[in-house]
Amino acid sequence: MVSKLDGSAPIALNENKVAELAEYKLSPPEFMTVKTHDGMDLNAWIIKPANFDAAKKYPVLIYTYGGPHAQV
């Protein structure tokens, strides 16, 4: 995605859609920051299940990418 300086909606340069994922009815990713115990903000994103209900408990998969110049 490319952000626009005027605040309007971003445009996708290459959506890279995967037809096989359509059956899972995934929600769009939500971007956020997570504060560590020592006060540092880490960038993160979450994909919630379809029909997400905040009152229910769900299993969680956590993936950490520790590539070059990336936060871990």
C-alpha positions as CSV (number, residue, x, y, z in Angstrom):
1,M,0.0,0.0,0.0
2,V,1.1,3.5,-0.7
3,S,0.0,6.2,1.7
4,K,-1.1,9.6,0.4
5,L,0.1,12.8,2.0
6,D,-3.4,14.4,1.8
7,G,-4.8,11.7,4.2
8,S,-7.0,10.1,1.5
9,A,-7.3,6.3,1.3
10,P,-4.1,4.5,0.3
11,I,-3.8,2.7,-3.1
12,A,-2.6,-0.8,-3.6
13,L,0.3,-1.3,-6.0
14,N,0.0,-5.1,-6.0
15,E,-2.8,-6.7,-4.0
16,N,-1.2,-10.2,-4.3
17,K,-4.6,-11.9,-3.8
18,V,-4.5,-15.6,-3.1
19,A,-7.7,-17.3,-4.3
20,E,-7.2,-20.3,-1.9
21,L,-7.5,-17.9,1.1
22,A,-11.0,-16.7,0.1
23,E,-12.7,-19.7,1.8
24,Y,-11.4,-18.6,5.2
25,K,-13.2,-15.3,5.1
26,L,-10.4,-13.5,7.0
27,S,-10.9,-10.0,8.3
28,P,-8.5,-7.3,7.0
29,P,-5.4,-6.8,9.1
30,E,-5.5,-4.2,11.8
31,F,-2.2,-2.3,12.5
32,M,-1.3,-1.3,16.0
33,T,1.6,-0.8,18.4
34,V,2.3,-3.0,21.5
35,K,4.2,-1.5,24.5
36,T,6.9,-3.7,25.9
37,H,7.6,-4.0,29.7
38,D,10.4,-1.4,29.3
39,G,8.1,1.1,27.5
40,M,9.2,0.6,23.9
41,D,6.5,0.6,21.2
42,L,6.6,-2.3,18.8
43,N,4.7,-2.3,15.5
44,A,2.2,-5.2,15.2
45,W,-0.8,-6.3,13.2
46,I,-3.7,-8.7,13.9
47,I,-6.2,-10.6,11.8
48,K,-9.3,-11.4,13.7
49,P,-11.6,-14.4,12.9
50,A,-14.8,-13.8,10.8
51,N,-17.7,-12.8,13.1
52,F,-15.2,-11.9,15.9
53,D,-16.8,-11.6,19.3
54,A,-14.7,-9.8,22.0
55,A,-16.5,-11.7,24.7
56,K,-15.2,-15.0,23.5
57,K,-11.7,-16.5,23.7
58,Y,-9.8,-17.6,20.6
59,P,-6.5,-19.4,20.0
60,V,-3.6,-17.1,19.1
61,L,-0.8,-17.6,16.6
62,I,2.2,-15.3,17.2
63,Y,4.8,-14.9,14.5
64,T,8.0,-12.9,15.1
65,Y,10.1,-11.8,12.1
66,G,13.6,-10.8,13.3
67,G,15.0,-9.8,9.9
68,P,17.5,-7.1,9.2
69,H,16.6,-3.8,10.8
70,A,13.3,-5.2,12.1
71,Q,11.8,-5.0,15.6
72,V,11.5,-8.2,17.6
